[in-house]
Amino acid sequence: MTLRVLRCFVEVVRNGGFSAAARIVCATQSTVSKAVRSLEDEYGTPLLDRSNGVALTAAGETVYRRALAILAEKEAMDAELGAQQSLQHGTLRFGVPPVACDRLFARPLSAFHARYPGIRMVLHEAGCYALEEMVLRGEIEMILALLPVSERFETAPLCDEPLIAVLPEGHPLCGRPCIRLEDLDGSPFIQFEQGFALNPRIRDACLRRGVSLRETLCSSQMAFIISLVAAGLGVALIPRLMLAEGTPAGVVTAHLDADDLRWQGALAWRKGHALSPPARAWLDIMAEMPPRLSPDMGQT
């Protein structure tokens, strides 16, 4: 088994087929097929269920997970040895949820690119839970996570924002600058898609108070969530940071009085994993940016 064989196998799984993987690794389809077959011969068991596309078998799941970690370590070693001082080459693999990433990272990413133009930036967008799994599998190195996270991660605090209730115009709570979760009891509720760490935080806070929110629709797009609220389909709870540019038309907002329910973000990476030079440089860039640990306001 060689690293190239592992790379062929990983790319087949990632890209859903042998021909697509061959283009990625710059080889013929038959070369990729032979590489995967040699891996299966070495372990004496099928790694792919070819009757169902390229679905992983149970053994394939194990090999894929381990191969990702091995290749990630190789990439980190290459980056550290080859560009430890100059940062002229390498890759920053960073994961962000769709919530507030534009306001938090557009300027820092621009600053990073200006300072290290030779570093390739690869961004993955998904919910926090999916991003955490990608870090643990070695697919990406660092993410924006919603605190608290498990002990498998190290973190650097980034932002601490209250949540804002977004209500349709004409809602009975309009005109109140500050409301409680109890005030929303029984309301139709528009939430983020499954996999977003904010959802269980909201549900847990409601359970502690005996509050029931009737979940109606979900989306990963903030603009769409606000549009659904404006159309009268429910209320939403979003980080204050998302409304930094003002309240959109058709909705009104109120500060949510809930100290145990805040949007606390942090940069997170796998504990015990030596960060690559690009990732360490990214931490430095973020440390230079103005903090997002702002005091609460009584109203928005």
C-alpha positions in Angstrom: 0.0 0.0 0.0 1.3 3.5 -0.9 0.0 7.0 -0.3 -1.0 7.2 -4.0 -3.1 4.1 -3.7 -4.8 5.6 -0.7 -5.3 8.9 -2.6 -6.9 7.0 -5.5 -9.3 5.3 -3.1 -10.3 8.5 -1.3 -10.9 10.4 -4.5 -13.1 7.6 -5.9 -15.3 7.9 -2.7 -15.2 11.7 -2.7 -16.1 12.0 -6.4 -18.5 9.2 -6.7 -16.8 7.2 -9.4 -13.5 6.0 -11.0 -13.5 8.3 -14.0 -13.9 11.5 -11.9 -11.2 10.3 -9.5 -8.9 9.6 -12.4 -9.1 13.3 -13.5 -8.3 14.4 -10.0 -5.2 12.3 -9.5 -4.1 12.7 -13.2 -4.2 9.0 -14.0 -6.2 6.7 -16.3 -9.4 5.2 -15.1 -7.9 1.7 -15.3 -4.9 2.8 -13.1 -7.3 4.1 -10.4 -9.4 0.9 -10.6 -6.2 -1.2 -10.2 -5.2 0.8 -7.2 -8.5 0.3 -5.5 -8.4 -3.4 -6.4 -4.9 -3.8 -4.9 -6.1 -2.2 -1.7 -9.0 -4.7 -1.5 -6.6 -7.6 -2.3 -4.3 -6.5 0.5 -7.0 -6.5 3.1 -8.8 -9.5 1.6 -12.3 -7.9 1.5 -14.3 -5.6 -0.7 -14.1 -1.9 0.2 -16.7 -0.7 -2.3 -20.1 -2.1 -3.2 -20.0 -1.8 -7.0 -23.6 -3.0 -7.3 -24.6 0.3 -5.8 -22.4 2.8 -7.5 -19.3 3.2 -5.3 -21.0 2.8 -1.9 -18.6 2.0 0.9 -18.8 -1.4 2.6 -18.2 -1.6 6.4 -14.5 -2.3 5.8 -14.4 0.5 3.3 -15.8 2.9 5.9 -12.8 2.1 8.1 -10.2 2.3 5.4 -11.7 5.6 4.1 -11.7 7.2 7.6 -8.1 6.1 8.3 -6.9 7.1 4.8 -8.3 10.6 5.3 -6.3 11.0 8.5 -3.1 9.6 6.9 -3.4 11.9 3.9 -4.1 14.9 6.1 -1.0 14.2 8.2 1.1 13.8 5.0 -0.3 17.2 3.7 0.4 18.8 7.1 3.9 17.5 7.1 4.6 18.6 3.6 3.3 22.1 4.4 5.3 22.4 7.6 8.6 21.2 6.1 8.3 22.9 2.8 6.9 26.3 3.8 7.3 26.6 7.5 8.9 30.0 7.4 7.9 31.6 4.1 4.3 30.5 3.8 4.7 30.6 0.0 2.8 27.4 -0.6 0.2 25.3 1.2 -3.6 25.1 1.7 -5.9 26.6 4.3 -8.8 24.2 4.7 -11.5 26.1 6.7 -15.1 25.3 7.4 -17.9 27.8 8.1 -21.6 27.6 8.7 -23.8 29.8 6.5 -24.8 31.9 9.6 -22.9 35.2 9.8 -19.8 33.9 7.9 -19.8 36.9 5.6 -19.7 39.4 8.4 -17.1 37.4 10.3 -14.7 36.3 7.6 -14.9 38.3 4.4 -12.4 40.9 5.6 -10.0 38.4 7.4 -9.9 36.2 4.3 -9.1 39.2 2.1 -6.3 40.1 4.6 -5.0 36.6 4.6 -4.9 36.4 0.8 -3.1 39.8 0.6 -0.5 38.6 3.0 -0.1 35.1 1.8 -1.0 35.1 -1.9 0.6 31.7 -2.5 -1.6 29.9 0.0 -4.7 28.2 -1.5 -7.9 28.8 0.5 -10.5 26.0 0.4 -13.7 26.8 2.2 -16.4 24.3 3.1 -19.9 25.4 4.1 -22.2 23.3 6.3 -23.8 23.1 9.6 -21.6 23.1 12.7 -22.1 19.4 13.5 -21.2 18.4 9.9 -18.1 20.6 10.1 -17.0 19.1 13.4 -17.2 15.6 11.8 -15.1 16.8 8.8 -12.4 18.0 11.2 -12.3 14.7 13.1 -12.1 12.8 9.8 -9.2 15.0 8.7 -11.0 16.5 5.7 -10.6 20.1 7.0 -8.4 21.6 9.6 -10.3 24.4 11.3 -13.9 25.6 11.6 -16.2 28.1 13.1 -17.9 26.1 15.8 -20.7 27.1 18.2 -19.8 26.7 21.8 -19.7 24.5 23.7 -17.9 21.8 21.7 -16.7 18.4 22.8 -13.4 17.8 24.5 -12.0 16.5 21.2 -11.5 20.1 20.1 -9.3 23.0 21.0 -10.8 26.5 20.6 -10.1 30.2 20.3 -13.1 32.3 21.2 -14.3 34.6 18.4 -17.7 36.1 19.1 -20.4 36.3 21.7 -23.7 37.6 20.4 -27.3 37.6 21.9 -30.1 36.3 19.8 -32.7 38.5 18.3 -36.4 37.6 17.8 -37.5 38.4 14.2 -41.3 39.0 14.0 -43.7 39.7 11.2 -45.1 43.2 11.1 -48.3 43.4 13.1 -47.3 40.6 15.5 -48.7 41.1 19.0 -45.2 41.5 20.4 -44.3 44.4 18.0 -43.2 47.5 19.8 -41.5 45.7 22.7 -37.7 46.2 22.6 -37.0 43.1 24.7 -38.9 39.8 25.0 -38.5 36.5 26.7 -38.7 33.0 25.3 -41.9 32.5 27.3 -43.5 35.3 25.3 -43.1 33.1 22.2 -44.8 30.1 23.7 -47.0 28.4 21.1 -45.7 30.5 18.2 -45.0 29.0 14.8 -41.2 28.9 14.5 -38.9 29.0 11.5 -35.5 27.4 12.3 -32.3 26.5 10.7 -31.8 23.2 8.9 -30.9 20.1 10.7 -27.2 19.9 11.5 -27.1 23.5 12.7 -25.9 23.6 16.3 -28.2 26.5 17.2 -31.3 24.3 16.9 -30.7 22.1 19.9 -29.5 25.1 21.9 -32.9 26.7 21.3 -34.8 23.5 22.0 -32.9 23.0 25.3 -33.6 26.6 26.4 -37.3 26.1 25.7 -37.4 22.8 27.6 -35.9 24.5 30.6 -38.7 27.0 30.6 -41.5 24.8 29.5 -41.9 26.7 26.3 -43.2 25.1 23.1 -42.3 26.5 19.7 -44.2 24.9 16.7 -41.5 24.3 14.2 -42.9 24.9 10.7 -40.2 25.4 8.1 -36.4 25.3 8.1 -33.7 26.8 5.9 -30.0 27.4 5.8 -30.4 30.7 4.1 -30.7 33.7 6.4 -32.4 35.9 3.8 -35.0 33.2 3.1 -35.7 32.8 6.8 -36.4 36.5 7.1 -38.6 36.4 4.0 -40.6 33.6 5.5 -41.1 35.6 8.7 -42.1 38.7 6.6 -44.7 36.5 4.8 -46.3 35.7 8.2 -45.2 32.0 8.4 -43.7 32.3 11.8 -41.0 33.9 14.0 -37.3 33.2 14.0 -34.4 33.6 16.4 -31.1 34.7 14.8 -27.7 36.1 16.0 -27.7 39.9 16.4 -24.7 40.0 14.1 -26.9 39.1 11.2 -28.8 42.3 11.6 -25.8 44.6 11.9 -26.9 46.4 8.7 -30.4 47.1 9.9 -33.8 45.5 10.1 -35.1 44.2 6.7 -38.4 45.3 5.3 -41.5 43.4 6.5 -40.2 42.4 9.9 -39.6 43.9 13.3 -37.0 42.8 15.9 -36.7 42.5 19.6 -33.8 41.6 21.9 -34.2 38.1 23.4 -33.7 38.2 27.2 -32.0 34.8 27.6 -28.5 34.8 29.1 -28.3 31.0 28.7 -29.1 31.2 25.0 -26.4 33.1 23.1 -24.5 32.6 19.8 -21.0 32.0 21.0 -18.6 31.2 18.2 -15.0 30.0 18.3 -12.4 28.8 15.9 -12.0 25.1 16.6 -9.5 22.4 15.6 -8.8 18.8 16.6 -7.2 18.5 20.0 -3.6 17.2 19.9 -3.3 17.9 16.2 -0.4 20.1 15.2 -1.8 23.0 13.1 -0.2 23.5 9.7 1.6 26.8 9.0 -1.4 28.2 7.0 -3.8 27.4 9.8 -1.5 29.1 12.4 -1.2 32.1 10.1 -5.0 32.2 9.9 -5.3 32.2 13.7 -2.9 35.2 13.8 -5.0 37.0 11.2 -8.1 36.5 13.2 -6.4 37.6 16.4 -5.6 40.9 14.7 -9.2 41.6 13.8 -11.5 43.7 16.1 -13.2 41.4 18.6 -16.8 40.5 18.2 -17.3 40.3 21.9 -19.7 43.3 22.0 -21.9 44.4 24.9 -25.7 43.7 24.6 -28.0 46.4 23.6 -31.4 46.8 25.0 -33.0 46.9 21.6 -32.1 46.6 17.9 
